[in-house]
Amino acid sequence: MTAALRAHGWKQVHAWGTDESQLTRGAWTVFVTRRTGPGLVIQGEQMHELQITADCEGNLH
């Protein structure tokens, strides 16, 4: 997800390992968090959940 955003002009300002990233473009900031857990296993395969939040000049969405 972060690679796709960077390809569209978003700048990565923080990366906390492979699980959390913060990207910005203009007045917008996007936080991408990848989560795993025992409840995210389907047919024996570990799945990942992406949580994406956005903030525009201090207004968290």
BALOBA-1460 file (C-alpha; in Angstrom, 3 decimals):
// residues 61
<rec num="1" residu="m" x="0.000" y="0.000" z="0.000"/>
<rec num="2" residu="t" x="2.736" y="2.462" z="0.898"/>
<rec num="3" residu="a" x="4.589" y="1.724" z="-2.353"/>
<rec num="4" residu="a" x="1.424" y="2.518" z="-4.323"/>
<rec num="5" residu="l" x="0.972" y="5.808" z="-2.452"/>
<rec num="6" residu="r" x="4.632" y="6.761" z="-3.007"/>
<rec num="7" residu="a" x="4.207" y="6.018" z="-6.726"/>
<rec num="8" residu="h" x="1.408" y="8.611" z="-6.766"/>
<rec num="9" residu="g" x="3.463" y="11.409" z="-5.202"/>
<rec num="10" residu="w" x="3.028" y="10.764" z="-1.479"/>
<rec num="11" residu="k" x="6.159" y="11.308" z="0.645"/>
<rec num="12" residu="q" x="6.976" y="8.808" z="3.392"/>
<rec num="13" residu="v" x="7.909" y="10.739" z="6.543"/>
<rec num="14" residu="h" x="8.017" y="7.867" z="9.070"/>
<rec num="15" residu="a" x="8.292" y="4.107" z="8.874"/>
<rec num="16" residu="w" x="8.068" y="2.132" z="12.075"/>
<rec num="17" residu="g" x="9.266" y="-1.213" z="10.716"/>
<rec num="18" residu="t" x="7.121" y="-2.958" z="8.126"/>
<rec num="19" residu="d" x="3.925" y="-2.571" z="10.132"/>
<rec num="20" residu="e" x="3.370" y="1.208" z="10.331"/>
<rec num="21" residu="s" x="4.009" y="4.075" z="7.933"/>
<rec num="22" residu="q" x="3.126" y="7.756" z="7.748"/>
<rec num="23" residu="l" x="2.920" y="9.494" z="4.372"/>
<rec num="24" residu="t" x="2.103" y="13.092" z="3.444"/>
<rec num="25" residu="r" x="0.986" y="15.029" z="0.390"/>
<rec num="26" residu="g" x="-0.050" y="18.662" z="0.631"/>
<rec num="27" residu="a" x="-2.207" y="19.197" z="3.729"/>
<rec num="28" residu="w" x="-2.962" y="15.455" z="4.034"/>
<rec num="29" residu="t" x="-1.268" y="12.841" z="6.197"/>
<rec num="30" residu="v" x="-2.071" y="9.134" z="5.843"/>
<rec num="31" residu="f" x="-1.207" y="6.468" z="8.431"/>
<rec num="32" residu="v" x="-1.037" y="2.861" z="7.204"/>
<rec num="33" residu="t" x="-0.911" y="0.103" z="9.834"/>
<rec num="34" residu="r" x="-0.637" y="-3.608" z="9.049"/>
<rec num="35" residu="r" x="-2.032" y="-5.944" z="11.693"/>
<rec num="36" residu="t" x="-1.802" y="-9.705" z="12.113"/>
<rec num="37" residu="g" x="-3.220" y="-11.976" z="14.764"/>
<rec num="38" residu="p" x="-4.635" y="-15.402" z="15.534"/>
<rec num="39" residu="g" x="-8.073" y="-14.308" z="14.296"/>
<rec num="40" residu="l" x="-6.623" y="-13.478" z="10.872"/>
<rec num="41" residu="v" x="-5.883" y="-17.029" z="9.721"/>
<rec num="42" residu="i" x="-7.892" y="-18.406" z="6.803"/>
<rec num="43" residu="q" x="-7.426" y="-22.011" z="5.669"/>
<rec num="44" residu="g" x="-4.139" y="-22.155" z="7.571"/>
<rec num="45" residu="e" x="-2.725" y="-18.996" z="5.939"/>
<rec num="46" residu="q" x="-1.879" y="-15.878" z="7.953"/>
<rec num="47" residu="m" x="-3.776" y="-12.868" z="6.620"/>
<rec num="48" residu="h" x="-3.056" y="-9.190" z="7.249"/>
<rec num="49" residu="e" x="-5.467" y="-6.382" z="7.989"/>
<rec num="50" residu="l" x="-4.666" y="-2.849" z="6.829"/>
<rec num="51" residu="q" x="-5.919" y="0.066" z="8.889"/>
<rec num="52" residu="i" x="-5.739" y="3.361" z="7.040"/>
<rec num="53" residu="t" x="-6.465" y="6.689" z="8.696"/>
<rec num="54" residu="a" x="-6.126" y="10.147" z="7.196"/>
<rec num="55" residu="d" x="-5.636" y="13.583" z="8.682"/>
<rec num="56" residu="c" x="-6.147" y="16.877" z="6.863"/>
<rec num="57" residu="e" x="-4.624" y="19.802" z="8.762"/>
<rec num="58" residu="g" x="-5.515" y="18.366" z="12.173"/>
<rec num="59" residu="n" x="-8.931" y="16.878" z="11.287"/>
<rec num="60" residu="l" x="-8.540" y="13.118" z="11.757"/>
<rec num="61" residu="h" x="-10.756" y="11.038" z="9.422"/>
